[in-house]
């Protein structure tokens, strides 16, 4: 097990494209760290720089305090699993798993024992004589992981290893990866664009956007206390809904939304920083779980027209155009919904989660209650979160404030 430290890593490709911009991060001994972000954000480039497969433009990589920036990949004692498995097609499972050990001139008896033990652990003991073409996608992925694990490397790097698998197999492989990490405790860096994988696998998650580190912390920290609007929108499925609203001063303060003013009792106590936005614009963020079908006693209610209804068995998702601060339109009857939604409207769609038995029809207006106590707030210009005040000191100690990194 090893500590990996990335010190101001920067990667600039020819053509002046900056893929990674001044990234600093420490991965603890035996930690499972997930690098997550949208496609093209630079996370795979970071992984390749750790492995020595990508030249570093600026900064350094340290493993156990040793500067390995200029070391060849084979000198770093790192094992990597790729998205496409990268198995040798002419070799059997046993030969694929033993290949790295043969290059190290490991004693044949010890080599056979290590391969056999790892194969049993991964459920591959009956497949050792098969070649990759005779294996399923999940079996090939286990062989790729077995080939890496059998070496007992200092650092384990995984580049979107589950992206080629079907949904059900990905779930079972996630559980398998977590089990393997608990057993071996090898320092692991895992790259994915899937925030569900990040939330379920990582001891900590590092969120990257446009090559810059946005926030790093435990999964629950990033979900409950995002440092900025990007992290809030990326972590969580379906993603958070955003709208720019006007914060009206008063006792209590109120926000103008969907043609109405909604008072928010205790908002300044929960978010002391909102005092700087009184009588100003602020971005409000609401997760889909903050909505429900409105009842007689609902305090904050908006009327929306469903543009889509997704029945997921245990719940339904309602897609509708984001409310505005203007006058709410009255919908006495069903509304004709266009077959196609343009990009502008699509980018403004909100999602609400409601109960599975809710009677919802596309085009039929529905009243939704909004839990404003669950709202998040962000600066319109910078996107930085307005910090939430913990209800008591013990909660504050258990959930530290997130830090926005590199701006």
Secondary structure as GFF3:
##gff-version 3
##sequence-region A 1 407
A	DSSP	beta_strand	4	13	.	.	.	ID=ss1
A	DSSP	beta_strand	17	27	.	.	.	ID=ss2
A	DSSP	beta_strand	32	36	.	.	.	ID=ss3
A	DSSP	alpha_helix	43	51	.	.	.	ID=ss4
A	DSSP	beta_strand	58	63	.	.	.	ID=ss5
A	DSSP	beta_strand	66	67	.	.	.	ID=ss6
A	DSSP	three_ten_helix	73	75	.	.	.	ID=ss7
A	DSSP	beta_strand	78	81	.	.	.	ID=ss8
A	DSSP	alpha_helix	93	103	.	.	.	ID=ss9
A	DSSP	alpha_helix	108	121	.	.	.	ID=ss10
A	DSSP	three_ten_helix	132	134	.	.	.	ID=ss11
A	DSSP	alpha_helix	137	149	.	.	.	ID=ss12
A	DSSP	beta_strand	155	159	.	.	.	ID=ss13
A	DSSP	alpha_helix	167	184	.	.	.	ID=ss14
A	DSSP	beta_strand	187	192	.	.	.	ID=ss15
A	DSSP	alpha_helix	195	201	.	.	.	ID=ss16
A	DSSP	beta_strand	204	209	.	.	.	ID=ss17
A	DSSP	beta_strand	212	217	.	.	.	ID=ss18
A	DSSP	alpha_helix	219	224	.	.	.	ID=ss19
A	DSSP	alpha_helix	229	234	.	.	.	ID=ss20
A	DSSP	beta_strand	241	248	.	.	.	ID=ss21
A	DSSP	beta_strand	254	257	.	.	.	ID=ss22
A	DSSP	beta_strand	260	263	.	.	.	ID=ss23
A	DSSP	alpha_helix	267	270	.	.	.	ID=ss24
A	DSSP	three_ten_helix	272	277	.	.	.	ID=ss25
A	DSSP	beta_strand	281	286	.	.	.	ID=ss26
A	DSSP	three_ten_helix	288	290	.	.	.	ID=ss27
A	DSSP	beta_strand	291	293	.	.	.	ID=ss28
A	DSSP	beta_strand	301	305	.	.	.	ID=ss29
A	DSSP	beta_strand	308	311	.	.	.	ID=ss30
A	DSSP	beta_strand	315	321	.	.	.	ID=ss31
A	DSSP	alpha_helix	343	347	.	.	.	ID=ss32
A	DSSP	beta_strand	349	355	.	.	.	ID=ss33
A	DSSP	beta_strand	365	370	.	.	.	ID=ss34
A	DSSP	three_ten_helix	372	374	.	.	.	ID=ss35
A	DSSP	beta_strand	376	378	.	.	.	ID=ss36
A	DSSP	alpha_helix	393	398	.	.	.	ID=ss37
###
